[in-house]
Amino acid sequence: MAQGVIEMKEDENYATGLLEKQVQYFLDRFYMSRISIRMLINQHTLLFDPERHQSSKHIGAIDPACRVQDVAQDAYENAKFLCEQYYLNSPDCVFESVDPSGNKEGSLTVTYVPSHLYHILFELFKNALRAVVETHGQKDSLPDIKVMICKGNEDLTIKIHDEGGGISRSQLPLLFNYMYSTAPRPPSPAAASSTPLAGYGYGLPLSRLYAKYFLGDLHLSSVEGYGTDAYVNIKVFPDDASELLPVYNKTSSAKYHTSQSVSDWSDPIHSSGLHSRNFSTLSNSRKRTLRRKS
């Protein structure tokens, strides 16, 4: 799919803002549907396949006591291995966990799908490690990646801090676009001898979809010339973590032919940033109502 979109972007007719927005809109909804279907199939298989032996601690693919730092460390180690294959070097990582009382604790847990969390963090670590090595590769020592995990009353937040030179303000809005990447374009699958570390541009957009699937979020903050902070938010209470799903109907299909605002997600508030302007429309209507009342 990624290779196909790369070839499409090379076409002269693709260089129009409307077509690019339509492709973004389609891919967000396509991949969110795929995440949902795969989750449903995997959950059913794990729960009802008599030949599968699974840990009693898990409910299908869901871990009621997912140890966040353990998943983060696993994602970092695998990203570090990949980074060392390409650059023969990688920075270390420092982990810190803080509970709601401010006490440092290394065993914060949350009800979540470990494979989803791993996917999100693995992509973020790959980006952070690559940025640090490419920025400080000629120095004797590399600055550490710093991970802060904090469990609040509503969200569990994972902050990944790197000193990889940061990103310009003009680039930040583009980072969640499919096929945009700060890395060089990878070779075609036929010519590639190994899996590329980066370059397809799918890492951040898909990671954000995984985060938003259970009403979490993923966003970035950067200081150009210094480094970048990535924030992953996960709902603390399972009852609050309902699925965010695209809505398919006649009005949503109009998005491909017109710029009108339509309600095309199951939760418009938590779908912000996923190429739907319904939330901003609701916000503006509320503002107009408040002005009339005042």
C-alpha positions as CSV (number, residue, x, y, z in Angstrom):
1,M,0.0,0.0,0.0
2,A,2.8,2.4,0.9
3,Q,4.7,1.7,-2.3
4,G,1.5,2.3,-4.3
5,V,0.9,5.7,-2.7
6,I,4.5,6.7,-3.3
7,E,4.0,5.9,-7.0
8,M,0.7,7.8,-7.1
9,K,2.3,10.9,-5.5
10,E,4.9,10.9,-8.3
11,D,2.1,11.5,-10.8
12,E,1.7,15.1,-11.9
13,N,-2.0,15.0,-11.3
14,Y,-1.5,14.3,-7.6
15,A,-0.1,17.7,-6.9
16,T,-3.4,19.2,-5.9
17,G,-4.4,20.0,-2.3
18,L,-7.9,18.5,-2.7
19,L,-6.8,15.1,-4.0
20,E,-4.2,14.9,-1.2
21,K,-6.8,15.6,1.4
22,Q,-9.1,13.0,-0.1
23,V,-6.3,10.4,0.0
24,Q,-5.5,11.3,3.6
25,Y,-9.2,11.0,4.5
26,F,-9.6,7.6,2.8
27,L,-6.4,6.1,4.4
28,D,-7.3,7.3,7.9
29,R,-10.7,5.6,7.7
30,F,-9.4,2.6,5.8
31,Y,-6.7,1.8,8.3
32,M,-8.9,2.5,11.4
33,S,-11.4,0.0,10.0
34,R,-8.6,-2.5,9.5
35,I,-7.4,-2.0,13.0
36,S,-10.9,-2.6,14.3
37,I,-11.5,-5.7,12.2
38,R,-8.2,-7.2,13.1
39,M,-8.8,-6.5,16.7
40,L,-12.2,-8.3,16.5
41,I,-10.8,-11.3,14.7
42,N,-7.9,-11.6,17.1
43,Q,-10.0,-11.2,20.1
44,H,-12.5,-13.9,19.0
45,T,-9.7,-16.3,18.0
46,L,-7.9,-16.0,21.3
47,L,-11.1,-16.4,23.4
48,F,-12.8,-19.3,21.6
49,D,-10.0,-21.3,19.8
50,P,-9.7,-24.5,22.0
51,E,-6.3,-25.2,20.6
52,R,-4.8,-21.9,21.8
53,H,-3.3,-21.9,25.2
54,Q,-3.2,-18.4,26.6
55,S,-2.3,-16.8,29.9
56,S,-5.2,-16.5,32.4
57,K,-4.0,-12.9,33.0
58,H,-5.2,-11.8,29.5
59,I,-8.7,-11.5,28.2
60,G,-8.1,-12.3,24.6
61,A,-5.7,-9.7,23.3
62,I,-6.5,-7.3,26.2
63,D,-4.2,-7.2,29.3
64,P,-6.2,-5.9,32.3
65,A,-2.9,-5.1,34.0
66,C,-0.6,-4.1,31.2
67,R,2.8,-3.1,32.6
68,V,3.5,0.0,30.5
69,Q,7.2,0.3,31.3
70,D,7.8,-3.3,30.4
71,V,6.2,-2.8,27.0
72,A,8.2,0.4,26.5
73,Q,11.5,-1.2,27.4
74,D,10.8,-4.1,24.9
75,A,9.9,-1.6,22.2
76,Y,13.1,0.4,22.9
77,E,15.4,-2.7,22.8
78,N,14.0,-3.8,19.4
79,A,14.2,-0.3,18.0
80,K,17.8,0.0,19.3
81,F,18.7,-3.3,17.7
82,L,17.4,-2.0,14.3
83,C,19.2,1.3,14.8
84,E,22.5,-0.3,15.5
85,Q,22.1,-2.4,12.3
86,Y,22.0,0.8,10.3
87,Y,24.2,3.2,12.2
88,L,26.4,0.9,14.3
89,N,25.5,3.1,17.2
90,S,22.5,4.1,19.3
91,P,21.7,6.2,22.4
92,D,20.7,4.7,25.8
93,C,17.3,5.2,27.3
94,V,16.3,6.3,30.8
95,F,12.9,5.3,32.1
96,E,11.0,6.9,34.9
97,S,7.4,6.1,36.1
98,V,5.4,8.4,38.4
99,D,2.0,7.5,40.0
100,P,-0.8,10.0,40.7
101,S,0.7,10.9,44.1
102,G,4.0,11.9,42.5
103,N,5.8,8.8,43.8
104,K,8.3,7.1,41.5
105,E,7.1,3.6,40.6
106,G,8.3,1.2,38.0
107,S,5.1,-1.0,37.7
108,L,2.3,1.3,36.5
109,T,-0.4,-0.7,34.9
110,V,-3.4,0.0,32.7
111,T,-6.0,-2.0,30.9
112,Y,-4.8,-2.0,27.2
113,V,-3.8,-4.1,24.2
114,P,0.0,-4.6,24.6
115,S,0.5,-5.2,20.9
116,H,-1.1,-1.8,20.1
117,L,1.1,0.0,22.7
118,Y,4.2,-1.8,21.4
119,H,3.5,-0.6,17.9
120,I,3.1,3.0,18.9
121,L,6.2,3.1,21.1
122,F,8.4,1.1,18.6
123,E,7.7,3.7,15.9
124,L,8.4,6.6,18.3
125,F,11.6,5.1,19.5
126,K,12.8,4.5,15.9
127,N,12.3,8.1,15.1
128,A,14.0,9.3,18.3
129,L,17.0,7.0,17.9
130,R,17.5,7.9,14.2
131,A,17.3,11.7,15.0
132,V,19.8,11.5,17.8
133,V,22.3,9.4,15.9
134,E,22.1,11.6,12.8
135,T,22.4,14.8,14.9
136,H,25.2,13.7,17.3
137,G,26.8,10.7,15.4
138,Q,30.3,12.3,15.3
139,K,30.4,12.9,19.0
140,D,32.0,10.6,21.6
141,S,28.8,10.0,23.4
142,L,25.1,10.3,22.5
143,P,22.5,12.1,24.7
144,D,20.0,9.6,26.3
145,I,16.4,9.1,25.3
146,K,14.3,10.0,28.3
147,V,10.9,8.3,28.9
148,M,8.5,9.5,31.5
149,I,5.4,7.5,32.3
150,C,2.8,9.2,34.5
151,K,-0.6,7.9,35.5
152,G,-3.1,10.6,36.2
153,N,-6.8,10.6,37.1
154,E,-8.0,10.4,33.5
155,D,-5.1,9.5,31.3
156,L,-1.8,7.6,31.5
157,T,0.7,9.7,29.6
158,I,4.0,8.4,28.1
159,K,6.5,11.1,27.2
160,I,9.5,10.3,25.0
161,H,12.1,13.0,24.9
162,D,15.0,13.1,22.5
163,E,17.8,15.6,21.7
164,G,17.8,14.9,18.0
165,G,17.8,18.4,16.7
166,G,14.0,19.0,16.7
167,I,11.6,19.7,13.8
168,S,10.7,23.1,12.3
169,R,7.3,24.5,12.8
170,S,6.6,24.3,9.1
171,Q,7.2,20.5,9.1
172,L,5.2,19.6,12.2
173,P,1.8,19.7,10.5
174,L,3.1,17.4,7.8
175,L,4.4,14.6,10.1
176,F,1.1,12.8,10.3
177,N,0.5,12.9,6.5
178,Y,0.9,9.5,4.8
179,M,4.0,9.4,2.6
180,Y,5.7,12.4,4.2
181,S,9.0,11.5,5.9
182,T,12.1,13.4,6.9
183,A,14.1,10.3,6.0
184,P,15.3,9.6,2.4
185,R,12.9,7.6,0.3
186,P,13.5,3.8,0.7
187,P,14.4,1.7,-2.3
188,S,11.6,-0.2,-4.1
189,P,10.8,-3.6,-2.5
190,A,12.4,-5.5,-5.5
191,A,15.7,-3.7,-5.0
192,A,15.8,-3.6,-1.2
193,S,18.0,-6.1,0.6
194,S,16.6,-5.4,4.0
195,T,13.6,-3.7,5.7
196,P,14.3,0.1,5.7
197,L,14.5,1.9,9.1
198,A,12.4,4.8,7.9
199,G,11.2,6.6,4.8
200,Y,7.7,5.3,4.0
201,G,6.0,7.9,6.2
202,Y,3.5,5.5,7.6
203,G,4.9,5.2,11.2
204,L,3.4,8.3,12.8
205,P,0.0,8.3,11.0
206,L,-0.6,4.6,11.9
207,S,0.7,5.0,15.5
208,R,-1.8,7.9,16.0
209,L,-4.6,5.7,14.7
210,Y,-3.7,3.0,17.2
211,A,-3.6,5.5,20.0
212,K,-7.0,7.1,19.0
213,Y,-8.7,3.7,18.5
214,F,-9.5,3.5,22.2
215,L,-9.9,7.3,22.6
216,G,-6.3,8.0,23.4
217,D,-4.0,10.4,21.4
218,L,-0.5,10.9,20.1
219,H,1.0,14.4,19.5
220,L,4.4,15.9,19.2
221,S,6.1,19.0,20.5
222,S,9.4,20.2,19.2
223,V,12.1,22.7,19.8
224,E,13.9,23.3,16.6
225,G,17.6,22.9,17.0
226,Y,17.3,20.9,20.2
227,G,14.9,18.0,20.3
228,T,11.4,16.6,20.2
229,D,8.9,15.4,22.8
230,A,6.3,12.7,21.8
231,Y,3.2,12.3,24.0
232,V,1.1,9.2,24.1
233,N,-2.2,9.4,26.0
234,I,-4.1,6.2,27.1
235,K,-7.4,6.2,29.0
236,V,-6.9,5.0,32.6
237,F,-10.5,3.6,33.1
238,P,-11.6,0.9,30.6
239,D,-15.2,2.2,30.6
240,D,-13.9,5.4,29.0
241,A,-11.9,3.6,26.3
242,S,-14.6,2.9,23.7
243,E,-13.8,2.3,20.1
244,L,-13.4,5.2,17.7
245,L,-14.8,4.0,14.4
246,P,-15.5,5.7,11.0
247,V,-19.1,6.0,10.0
248,Y,-20.0,4.9,6.5
249,N,-23.1,6.4,4.9
250,K,-24.2,8.6,2.1
251,T,-23.1,11.8,3.8
252,S,-19.6,10.5,4.6
253,S,-19.2,9.5,0.9
254,A,-19.9,13.1,0.0
255,K,-16.5,14.0,1.5
256,Y,-14.8,12.7,-1.6
257,H,-16.8,15.0,-3.9
258,T,-17.4,18.2,-1.8
259,S,-15.8,20.1,1.0
260,Q,-19.0,20.2,3.2
261,S,-18.7,19.2,6.8
262,V,-20.2,15.8,7.7
263,S,-20.3,13.7,10.8
264,D,-18.2,10.7,9.8
265,W,-16.7,9.3,13.0
266,S,-18.4,7.5,15.9
267,D,-16.9,10.1,18.3
268,P,-16.4,13.5,16.7
269,I,-14.5,14.9,19.7
270,H,-11.8,12.3,19.8
271,S,-11.5,12.1,16.0
272,S,-9.8,15.6,15.9
273,G,-6.9,15.6,13.5
274,L,-8.2,12.7,11.5
275,H,-9.3,14.8,8.5
276,S,-12.9,15.5,9.7
277,R,-14.0,19.0,10.2
278,N,-17.2,18.1,12.0
279,F,-15.8,19.0,15.5
280,S,-14.8,22.4,14.4
281,T,-18.2,23.0,12.9
282,L,-19.9,22.0,16.2
283,S,-17.5,24.3,18.1
284,N,-18.4,27.2,15.8
285,S,-22.1,26.6,16.2
286,R,-21.8,26.5,19.9
287,K,-19.8,29.8,19.8
288,R,-22.6,31.4,17.7
289,T,-25.2,30.1,20.2
290,L,-23.3,31.6,23.1
291,R,-23.0,35.0,21.3
292,R,-26.8,35.1,20.8
293,K,-27.4,34.3,24.5
294,S,-25.0,37.1,25.5
